Amino acid sequence: MSPSIEDVKKKYTQRLLAMPGVISVGIGKDPEGLPVIIVGLERPQPETQKKLPKTLEGYPLHIEIIGKIRAQ
């Protein structure tokens, strides 16, 4: 049995957050409604984006430029 998307996210979150410019890791859905792992970047990071995998244990990885996170 393959791991759940939650387990995969948990397994890779610290590794992804250690990459330059990565400020969030979450779970979402693609346009077809399928689960994806979303990596949030503060701004475009071409070098980091090249190093990010297309999938993690079979789950697609999507990159979103979300800007700076500020506490409210």
C-alpha positions in Angstrom: 0.0 0.0 0.0 1.4 3.4 -1.0 1.7 6.1 1.7 -0.9 8.8 2.0 -0.3 12.3 0.7 -0.2 13.5 4.3 2.5 11.0 5.2 4.6 12.0 2.1 4.2 15.7 2.9 5.3 15.1 6.5 8.3 13.1 5.4 9.6 15.8 3.0 8.5 19.1 4.6 11.8 19.8 6.5 13.9 18.9 3.4 11.8 21.2 1.2 11.8 24.1 3.7 15.6 23.9 3.8 15.8 24.9 0.1 16.4 28.5 -0.7 13.2 30.5 -1.1 10.8 27.8 0.0 8.5 29.2 2.7 5.6 26.7 2.8 4.6 23.1 2.0 1.0 22.2 1.8 -1.6 19.9 0.2 -4.0 21.0 -2.4 -5.8 19.9 -5.6 -4.9 20.3 -9.2 -7.5 21.6 -11.8 -8.9 18.0 -12.2 -9.4 17.7 -8.4 -6.5 15.3 -7.8 -4.3 15.7 -4.7 -1.0 17.6 -5.1 1.8 18.8 -2.8 2.2 22.5 -3.0 5.5 24.2 -2.4 5.2 27.9 -1.8 8.0 30.3 -2.8 8.4 33.9 -1.7 9.4 34.9 -5.2 10.7 33.1 -8.3 13.8 31.1 -7.5 15.0 29.5 -10.7 17.8 27.5 -9.1 15.5 26.1 -6.4 12.7 25.5 -8.9 15.1 23.4 -11.1 16.1 21.3 -8.1 12.5 20.5 -7.0 11.2 17.1 -8.1 8.2 16.8 -10.3 6.7 14.2 -8.0 7.2 12.9 -4.4 6.4 9.2 -4.1 3.9 9.4 -6.9 2.2 12.7 -5.9 2.6 15.7 -8.2 4.5 18.7 -6.8 3.2 22.1 -7.8 5.1 25.4 -7.2 3.3 28.6 -6.3 4.8 32.0 -5.9 2.9 33.3 -2.8 5.0 36.3 -1.7 6.2 37.1 1.8 4.2 35.6 4.7 3.4 38.2 7.4 1.7 37.6 10.8 -1.5 39.5 11.1 
